[in-house]
């Protein structure tokens, strides 16, 4: 760089001198003038080539410095990586969803929101179809489910209707048999219909929380609990719920909480405040009646060992109640996590065993005969 800068003034000076000599005189622009101009141009071109050569040599040094700097950066380079995308959730193979007339299946409503959350159903002919949809309580599909083990049946909020049978009817008994045969029934809230369904067909007396309506002129009581509800972190909390949110909140009036005092014996409370719970489990058990021809008898879980010693063992299943409505799905992220945990509950044999074997590999022949079982075909 120094040599180039020192040559530049000399080159400029010589070029100007030649230009002046080429232009002086008033009749001397003949052959001699042309020679002077050609010499000046030749000298300017030679000087330009020298400058380019010197600059090229200098740029070579700059390029080497850049390469050394690049090597230094590569030696100390940190590769920033992002966490891999989460594995998509897939529904358990033993998960079924009631898709009859009771749930609201319109787009954006509770039934359809739960269907999307469970990743069930494919659109065909303007309707969603899935082999794991139960469309009727009297269908052959539900008859087979009621006589087998280890499935989960999710019932969306019953917005349109509720099946009405007498509690002693064969339809109601089939529903009780389904749960007692080691299966899992998940009921959702948003109204009192699910509670009436639970009380009527499983012989419970669970009541919603009755809160006095505030105000000087107000009268009566309302079925409303403001929450929030904290998770009960005890030894009885199933493992699938340990990663769910610690607090669930009321969303306007979309959560129907039930009174703690009205829960049946053996209920496992998942979330609670001092007076109510929006999420709990109930163990439902049946035993064979000692009277020939009589139907199964509902039995408290704590009394099952006593009847087992008498020759009448129990068979039990699980009922889970989640009091959220799932109508406003934009606010349901915490409740979605609880719902996904509840449908995974039955898939874990270590968690879902309720005094009867819930794993197909562990099912053994019963030591007693069901008087209602069909007779074997003749030999």
N, C-alpha and C positions, 0 to 999 in steps of 0.2 A: 504493500500500500504506500510506503514512503517513497519508493522509486517512481511509482506512477505519478504521484503528486508533484515530484520535482521535475519530471519531464514535461508536464502539461504546459507551464509558462513558456518554456523554450519552444515547444511545437507551435503554440499560438503566435509567438513573436516571429518565428521564421515564416509562417504562413502569411502573416500580415505584410512582412517585408517583400515577399515574392509578389503578393497581390499589388502592392504599390508600384514596384518596378514594371510589372506587366502593364499597368495603366498609364505610366508617365510618357510624356511626349505627345505631339499632336499629329504626327504622320507616321508613327512607328508602330502601327498595329498589324504589321505584316507577319512574316514567318517568325521573326524573333519574338514578337509578343505571344504568338501561339506556343512557342517553345517554353517561354517563362510560365505561362499558365499550365501547360502540361506538367512541367517540373513541380509546380506548386501542388497540383492535384496528386501527383505521385507521392510527394513527401507527406501530404495529409493522410493518404491511404495507408502508407507505411506506419505512420504514427498511430493510426487507429488500430491496425493489426497488433502493434506492440502493446497498446493498452488492453486489447481483448485478451492477449496471451497472459499479461500480468494479472489481470482480473480473474482469469480462469485458474491460474495457479493459486491466487488468494482464495477463490471460492472452494477450491479443493481442500484447503485447510479448514474453512468453515464447515464443509460437509463432514470432514472427519470429526470435528468437535460435536456436530449434531449427532453423529452416529454413536460417539462415546456417551453423550447424554442419554440417548435412547437406551443404550445398554444398561446404564445406571438405573433408569426408570424401570426397566424390565426386571432387573435384579430385585428391586424393592416393591414390585407391583402387588397390590392387594386385589384379589378377585372377589368382588361383591356378588353374592348369590342370594336369591330370594327363596323363601320356604316353598316347598312343592305344593301344588294345589291340593285341597282336601279331597279325600276319597268320597265320591258321591254315595249318599245313603241309599241303600236298597231295602225294600220291605222284606221282613222275614217270610220264608216260604209258608209258614203256618199262620199267616195273618189273613183274616177275612173281614169284609166290611159289609154291614147290612145296607142294601141299596134298593129297598122297597119303596113304599109310598110315604113312610114316615119322614125321612129327612128331606130338607129343602135342597134340591139338586140344581137349582138355577145358578148360572155363573155368578161368582162373587158372593154367594151365600154360604151358610155354615156347612151344609153337606158337601158342596163342591170344593170348598176350601180344605176340608179334611181329606177329601179324595186326592187333591193335588199334593197335600202334605204326605200322604201315604204312598204317592207315586203309583196309584192303581188306575186302571181304566184306559181304554183306547177308543177314540171317537170313530164310530161307524154308524152310518145311517142317521146322523143327527143325535145319537145317544152314545153314552159311554158304556162299554162292555168289558167285563173282566171275568175270568174263571173263578176268581176269589170274591166275587160279589154274591151275597146271599139276597135274593130278591123277594123271598117269601118265607115266613116262619113255618109254613106248612109244606114247603118244598121237599123233594126227595133229598136234595143236597143237605139241608139242615137236619133231616132225619138221620142221615149217615154221620154227620158231625156230632149229633147228640149222643150217638152210640159209640163214639171213639174218643180218643184222648189227645191232649196236647196241642190245641189250637187256640188262637185269640180271635175274638169276634168284636169288632169295633162298631158301636152304634152311635151315629151322629145325632145331634140334637133333634128330637122329634117335633119338628115344626108343623107338620101337616096333620098327623093323626097318631094315635097309639092303639095297638091291638087290644081289643077288649074281649077277654074270655072270663069265665068263672075260674077262680083260683084252683079248683079241683079238676079242671078239664084236662083232657089229654094234651092239648097244646101247651098249657101252662106247665104241666108235669114234664113235658119234653124239654122245655126251657130250663127247668130246674135240673133235669138229668144232664143236660149239656154242661152246666157249670160243675155239678158234683162229680162228673166223670173226668175230673182233672183238667178242665179247660178254663179259659180266662175270658170273662165278659167285661168290656170297657164301656161304661156309660158316660155321657157328656152332659153338661148343664145348659144354662141359658134360660131355663124355664122349670116349672115344677112337674113337667110331664115325666121326665126321667125318674124323679123321686117317686111319683105315683106308680110308675112301672116297676120300680124296685120293691116298693112296699107291698104292692098288690100280689105279685107273683112269687116273691121270696119270703113273704110273711114277716116283714120288718115294720117298724114304726118310726122311721127316720123322719125328722122334721126340719124344715128350713129355720134359720135363725130369725126370731121375731124381735125386731128392734123398734122401740118407741119412736114415732114420728115427732120430731122436734117442732115446737111452735106453740104459741099461747092458745090458739084456737084449734090446733090439730087434735084429731081423735083417731083411735085405732092404732094398729101396728103395721109395719111394713116388713116384707121378707127381703131385707137388704143388710149387707155387712160392708162397711167401708174398707176393711183390711187395714194394712197389708198383712200377709200371712208368711210366717217364717218356717223354713224347713226344719223338721224334727230330726236332729242328728243324733240318733240313738242306735243301739245295737240291732234294733229291729228294722232299720231302714234298709231296704234292698239295695244291693250294690249298683243296680242300673240307675238309681236316682242320686248317687253321690256326686255326679258331675253336673246335675241340673242347678238352676239358679237358687240362691239361698232365700230369696224373697219373691213372692208373687203378689201382684197388686190388682186392685179392682180397676176395671176399665169401664167407667161410667156405671152401667148397671148390668154388664155382660157376665158377671161372675155370680153364680148362685151358691152361697155358702150354707152349710148345714150346721145345726146345733151339735156341739160336742156331747151334750147330755143325752141326746137321742140315738147315738150310735150303738149298734148291737155289740154284744160281748165278743171279744176277740178282734175288734176292728184295729187296724194299723193306720194311724194318722200320719200322713206324709207332710202336710203343711197345716199350720194352725195359728190362730191368735187366741187370746184368753177364753173366747166363747164359741168360736166357730172354726170350721175347716172347709176348704174348697177342694181338697184332694185327700182321699183315703182308700184303703183296701179292706175288704171284708172276706173272711174265709167262710164259705158256705159248704156245709156237710150234710150228707144223707146216709141213713143206714136202712137195712132191710127190716121191714116190720115183722115182728114175731107172729102176726096173724096171717094165716095163709090167704093169699089173694089180695091182701091190702097193699097199697102203694108204698113207696119209700117214705121214710119218716125223717123230717128235718131234725138235725141234732146239733147241739152246740159243740164247737171244736173241743172244748175242755172236757166234754163228757164222752168223747170218742174212745179213749182208752178203756173206760169202764165198760162200755158196750162191747168192745172188742173181746174182753175177757169172758163176756157172756155168750160169745159166738156170733155177734152181730157187728162186724167191723164197719167202719165208716169209709166213705169215699168223698173227697173234698176237692173243691176248686176255688177260684179267686174271682171276686168282683171288684173292679176299680172304678171309682167315681172321680171325674175331673169336671169341676163346676164351670169351666169357661164355655162361652157360646160359640166361638170361632166364626162369628159373623164379621167382625172387624179385624180381618187377618193382618192388616198393617200394624197392629199393636200386639200381635200374638207371638212374638219371637220367644219370650220366656215360656209361655204356655206350650209352644210348639216343642221345645226341648223336653218338657215334662211328658207330653203325649208320645214322643218318639221313644222315650225311656219306658213308658208303660207298655207299648206294644212289643218292646224287646224283652220284657220281663219273662214272658212264657218261653222264650227261646233259650233261656239259661236254666238248665235243670237244677243247678245248685241253688238258685234263687226261688224258683217257682214250686218246689216240692211242698205240698200242703197236706201232710199226713196221708198222701196217696202217691204212688209213683207216677210222675208226670213225664218221664222219659220213656219213649217206646221200647227201648232195649231192656228196660227194667220192669216192664209189665209182666206179671206172672198170673197163673190161673188162680181164681178166687177160691178160698177154702170152703165157701158156701155156695149154694145154688140159689139163683134168683127165681122166686116162684113165678115171675112174670116172663121169664125167658122162654122163647119158643122151643118146643120139643124137637129133638133131633129127628131127621128123616128116618123112616123105617129102613132096616138093613135089607 
